[in-house]
């Protein structure tokens, strides 16, 4: 199948939605992540204290869909960084708009930053972005977290309910799971197998509470303090793997996070 050509739109937010729609129409295992994914899913980030500008688009794509996703981008007019893609193409790809307005950064199968989030089997949801649970995890996994990531996390929690993960879940959680819910099952599964990832998320949830206390969003559908408390309870109650338990005994005596350097393009 040949991807149809299209013009790159003037507004990066509209472009994100357009590529997301094209991905869904083509049946590709690829989904938007990053700040623009939050913008598409969370009305609270459109205005107010956590509104911001966007400099690039971020996508996660399965290895099996990577060739067709590249073709889709090139049909829209994006230019590949041939040197970077030749060097890192097994795990990352990089494209740029012809006028350098913005770039497209692509991870294949897995997001590896402070921690690794395996996205295999998670890139075929009904919407144009990764799931809300994975989106929240991508924000909270950052060890040196900044205001932008914290603000995005606040908006995800302010705009979407938690999907109950069994009787251990407490607080403002809904029964069942839906595309517009944050799945506690997914969060618990990821964090219950990786102590370091879990430890960083727990630390950053405290920072989310601090930011919400300083800059709440009046009229938001959900109280972020209640959401965080319910999330913390679910994480604490979730089953932990043997490797999680062994690593927890070491604790902070050994560094539990990576500090990836920014790759220059």
N, C-alpha and C positions, 0 to 999 in steps of 0.2 A: 504494500500500500504506500502511495506517495503522499506525503503531507502537503496540504495546499498552502500556497504562499499567502502571507498576510503582512500588512504594514505594522511596524512597531508603533504603538500608540504614544501620545505625548505625555500622558500622566502615568507614572510608574505604578500607581495603585490600579488604574484601569488595565494596564498591561499585565499585571499579576493575575487579575481576574480573567483576562482574555486567554493567557497561556494555560491557566488552570482549566478553563472550559475546553480548550483544544485538547488537552491531555485526557479529560474525561471522554470527549467525543471519539478520540482515537483508541480508547481502551488501554492506555498505558499505565503501568505500575510506576507512577511518578506523582508526587504530591508536593505542594508548596509548604515550606516551613519558614521559620524566622519571623521578623517583625511584620512583614506583609501578610503572612498567614494569620497573625493575630489581628491585623487590621480587617481582614476579610471576615473573621469570625466574631469579633468583639466590638459592638457599637461604642463601648465606653472609651475606646482608644481614639475615636474619631474627633473628640474635642475634650477640653478640660486639661487637667495637669499632666496626663500621660500621652497626649497627642504629640506626634513628632514627625520629622521628615524621614524619608527612606532613600538610601543610596544604592541599594542593590536588591536583587531577587535571589532567594535561596530555594533550591529544590532538592528533594531526595528521590532517587530513582533506583529501581532494581537493575541488576546487571543485565537481565534479559531484555529490558526495555530501553537500555541506554542508547543503543544505536538509533532507534526510532525517535527518541527524545532529542538527540542531537540533530537529526534531520528536521524535526519540527522547529527547533530554534533557528537553524540555518535557513529554513524556508521563510521565516519571519525577518531575516536579515541580520541575525546575530553573527558575530565573527569569532571563531574559535582561537584560543591561544594555543597554537600548535605545539610550541615547545613545552608549555606547562602540561598540556593534555597528553603529550607523548611521554612525559616523565611520571605523571601522577594518575594517568587515566584509569588505572585499575580501581582507584578509590575516590578520585575527585576529578572534576572537569571545570573548565573556566571559559566563559564566553563574555563578549562585550558588545554593546550597541555600537554601530558604526561611528557615531558621533561622540562616543565615550560618555554618554549621559549617565549610564549605569552599567553594571555588570550582572552576570548570572553565575552564581556559584553553585555547583552541583556535587552532592555526595552520593556515592553508590553503595546501597544496602545498609550502610552504617554511618552514624554521626559520631565522630571521635573528636572530642575537645577535652575538657577537664576529665570527662568520663566517656565511655562508649555506650551508645544506645543502638542496639541492633534493631533495624527496621525491616528486616526480611519478613514478608508476610503481612506487613502493616501498611502497604502502599496501594491498596485497592479499595479504599472506602468510597462511599457514595459522593463525598464532597471533594473540592479541589485542594484541600490541605491535609496534612497528616492529622491523626485523631487529636482531640483536645487533650487527652492524657499525655500523648507523646509530645505535643506542643508545649504543655506545661513542664514536662521533664526536660526538654531541650533548654528551657529558660533556667530552671532551678539547678541544672547540673554544672553551671559555671562557677568555679571556685572564686575567681576575682570578679564577682558579679557587679554590674553597674546599674545605675538608675533606670536605663532603658529596659534592661531585662527584668528588673524588679517591677517596673511599671507595667510591662506586658503581662507578667505573672499575675499582678493584681487584677488587671482587666479580664484575664481568662477566668479567674475565680469569682470576680464580681458579676460576670455575665452568664455563667453556666453552672448548673447544678451538678453535684457529685452523684454518680451512679453507684448504688449500694453494692458492696462486695461481700454480702453475707451478714450474719448476725453481729459480727464484731464491729461493723461500721456504725458510727453514731453521728448524731447531729443532722445537718440539713442535707441528707442524701435521699435520692429517689430510688424506688425499686426498679430493677431492670436496668438496661443500658440502651442508649440511643445515640445517634450521630451527634446530637447537640448536648450530650452529657460528658462529664469527665469520668472516665472509667476507673474506679478504685481497684478493680481487678487488675487492670493493666499496670497501674502505678505500683501496686503491691507486688506483682510478679517481677517487675524489673528491679525494684529496690530490695526485695527479699532474697535476691541472689547475688547482690553486690554491696558489701558493707560500705565501701568507700563512696559509691554513688549515693547510697542511703544517707550517710553521714553528711555529705555536702548538701543534699536536699533538705535535711532537717535543719541544718544551720541556716540555709537561705530562707526557709519558711519563717524563721524568726525575724529575718530582715523584711520579709513581706509584711508581717504584722506591724513592724515599726513604721513602714512607709504608709500603710493603711491608716494607722493611728494618726500620723501627721497630716495625711492628705486623703481623707475618705472621699468617696464618690456619692454624693447625695442622690437618692433615687435609683441607685444600682439595684438590679434584681436580687442580689444576694449579699449578705454581710460577710465580708472577707475574713473577719476574725472568726466567725462561726465555721466558715469553710475550712480555714486552716486548722482549727482545732479538730474538726472531723477527719481531715486528711492525716493529721498527726496520729490520731487514734487508730486509723486504719493501717497506717504504716507500722505502728508499734505492734499491733495485733497480728499482722500478716505472718505466715510461716516463713522461716528463714532457712536457707540452704546450709549444708554443712560447711561449705567454704565461707559463707557469711559469718557463721559462728566462730570459726577458727580465726578469721581476719579480725573480728571484733575484739579478740583477746589481745591482739597487738596494739589496736587503737591508734592513737596519733604518734606513737613512737616511730612509726614508719610512714612516710608521706603516702597519702591515699588518693591523690589526684595528679593529673598531668598539667603541665603549663605549656601548651602548644604555642610555638612561635607563629606569628602571622606569616603565611607564605607569600612572598612577593611575586607579583605577576609581571 
